[in-house]
Each structure stands twice: as C-alpha cells, then as structure tokens.
Amino acid sequence: MNVIYGWLASRQMLVLLFVINILGTAFGYYWYGGQLENTPGIFLAFVPDSPTASLFFVFVLWGFLLKRNFGLMEALAIITLFKYGIWAVVMNVMTLVTTGTLPWEGYMLMASHLGMAIQGILYAPFYRIKPWHLVVAGIWTIHNDIIDYVFEMMPIYRDLLMYMNEIGYFTFWLSILSIFVGWYFGYRKNRITLSFIH
C-alpha cells in the first residue's frame, strides 16, 4: 500500500495527472459548448458539471505540486468527481439499455468518468478538509441539482428525456451519497492520512 501511495505522490505522477485533467477539462467545456450558448448567464457556472469537477481537481493537483493543500478545492473535487463520474456511467448504461446501442464515444465517456470518480478517492489520504469545506461543497452540490432539475439546466441525453423525473430523483440521492463519500474518505477522524513524498 505504501508503494502505491508513494507512486501516487511522486511528482511525475502528479504532473501527468495535472496535464490529463487540464486536457479533459478543456474537452469537457468544449463538449458543453452548444448547451452553454443557450444557457442564461446566471446559470453558466452550474451547467458544465463534469469539467468543473475535474477543474476542481486541477487546483487540488496544483496545490500538491506546490506542497500545499487547498481544502475547499479538495472537498469540492472528491464530492463532484464521484458524483458526476458515477452519474455519467449510469446515464450511458441507461442509454444502452433503453436504445440497445451505444456509440464508441459513450464507452469512452464511461471509462473517463469512472476514472474521475476513482482518482478523487485515491488521493483522499492526502486531503486536509475542514468541516466548513465539506459544508460549502455539500451546499454547492445540492444547489447544482436545484439548478439542473428545477430550472432545467441538466445535461441533455435525448434518449432519456422521458425519464427526467426519475433521473432528477436519482441525482439528488447520488449527491447525498457523494457528500458521504467526501466525509468518509476525506474528513472523518479515523481515515487514512498521508503526507506527500517529494
């Protein structure tokens, strides 16, 4: 286990993940381009869910490279990476079940988003999250659901439009689970904690 975490904490791995997440974030914002063009300005920060989650992690990695902890970014990252990583996997599986087919991009999205969820948890022993970080990140997460499903700013999966109410309900409880994941892996007193090896 120490070997794995020593590898994760190495500067080479941090730089590699930093670059990958920047590229993934940029692609994510590009993917949302069409929807963002039709989004009222007041909602812009809340529409591109997955790229914003990976952007939070970019700041986390930047802090690690500087030998610093940005606790609020760490709380936002672990919660939103898990939430939107799992959400995208479930939506693509639902698309496959509903339509009987899924383009190769769907499988790519499933793999990349599962990676998002995993990386947020893998680095949790290095986080230094305080209670107020967790509270703010939790409020952001639930508020995002309200923007998505009350004001109808959610990502569009056209084959699943008939299930929007069910998806909204699922997403709310996924948010609660994600906040719990953030607490369990990133904050609770008896969790594994590690310092970086430089």
N, C-alpha and C positions, 0 to 999 in steps of 0.2 A: 504493500500500500504506500509506504514512504517513497518507494522508487517511482510509482505512478505520480504522486503529488510533486515529487522533485522534478519530474519531467514536465508536468503541467506548469510549474512555477518558473521554469527556465525562460530566460529572456528570448531565446529563439522561438519557443512555442508561443509566448505572449505576442511577439511581433507578428508571427504568422497568423494568429487568430485576429489580431488587430487589423491586418490588411484584409483578411477574408470577410470580417464583419463590416468593414468600410465598403467593400465592393458589394456585399449582399444588401447593405442598407441603401446604397445608391440605386441598385437594381430594383429594390422594393419600392422606392419612391417613384422610379420610372414606371413600374408596373401599375401604380395607382394614378398615374398621370391623367388618364381620361376622367376618372371619378373626381379627382381634385379640381379639374377645370370647372366642374359643375357643382362644387361644394361652396356654400356660403363661407366667407372669411372667418366667421366666429367659430366654425367647426373644423377648420383646416388642421389644427394640431391633433385632432382626435380621430381622423379618418384613416391615415396610413398606419394601421396598428402594428403589423409585424416589423416594418422598417424602423418605426420609432422604438420598438422593443430592442432591436439589435443596435440602434443608436445609443440607447442607454448603456448597453454592454460595451460599446466602443469607448465610452467615457470611463467605465469601470477598468477596462484594459489599459487605457491611457494612464489612469491613476496607478495601476500596478507597475507600469513601466517607469513611473516617477517615484516608485516606492511609497505611494500614498494610498489611502482609502477614501473614496468618495461614497460615504454611507448611503446617502439618499439615492444615488445612481445605482448602487448595489441592490437596494431594496426594490426599486423600480424595475431593474433588469431581471432579477430572479423571478419576480411575480409575472411580469409581462412576457418574458421569454417562454416560461412554462405555459402560460395561458394561451398565447397565440400560436405557439408551437403545436400544442395538442389540438387546439381549435382547427387549425388548417389541416392536420392529419384527418380529423374526424369529418370535416366537410368534404374532403376529397374521397374518403371512403364512402360517405353518403352519396356522393355523385356517382361513384362506381356502382353502388347498389341500386340507385334509382334509375340510371340510364343503361347500365350493363356494360359501359365502356368508360375509359379514362385515357386522355391523351398522355403522351410521354411527359409533357410539362407537369401534369398532375402528380406523377410519380416523383419527379424531380422536386416539386414543392413539398411533397410528403417527407422526403429524405432530408431536405434542407431545414424544414421546420421542426422535425424531430431532433435534428442536431442542435437547433436553437434551444429547445427545452432542456436537452441533456447538458449543454455547456454551462447554462445558468446554474444548474445544480452542482456540476462537477467543481466549480470554483467557489462554492459556498463556504468551505472551511476557511477561505481567505478573507471573507467579508467581515466588516466591522459595522454591523447595522445596529442603530439605536431605536428605542421604541417609537420616537416621533418619525423616524424614517419609514418604519413599517406602516404607521398610521397614514402618513401622506400618500405612500404608494398604494395603500388599500383604497383610499378615497379616490385617487386618480383612476384606479382600475374599475371601481363601481360606477364612477361618473362617466367613464368611457362607454360602459354598457348603456347608460341612460341616453347618451348622445346617439349611439348606434341604433337602439331599438325603440326609443320614444320619438326621436327626431328623424329616424330612418336614414342614418348615415352609415349603416353597416356595409361591409364588403359585399359585392354582388356575385352570387353564384346562381345564375339564371335557372339552372335545372332544379334548384332547391327553393325557389321563391314560394312555392305552396306550403313550405314548412317554416316560414319565418317566425311564427309564434313559438313553435317548438324549439327552434334554434335560439331564439332570444332567451327562453327559459333555461335551456341547456347552458348558454353562455354565462348567465348570471351565476349558476351554481359552479361552473368552471372557475369563475372569478373567485368565489369563496374558497374553493379548493386551492387555487393558486396562491391566495393570501396565506392559507395554512401552510402550503409548501414553503413560502418565503419565511414564515415564522419558524417552521420545523428545521429547515436546513440552514437558514441564515441568521437566526437570532437566539433561539432557545438556549438556556444556560448550559445544558448537558450535551450540546452538539460538539462535533469535532472542530477544533480550531487549529489553524496552522499559520506560520509566518513564511514569508517568501524566502527562497534560497536564491541569492544573486551571485 
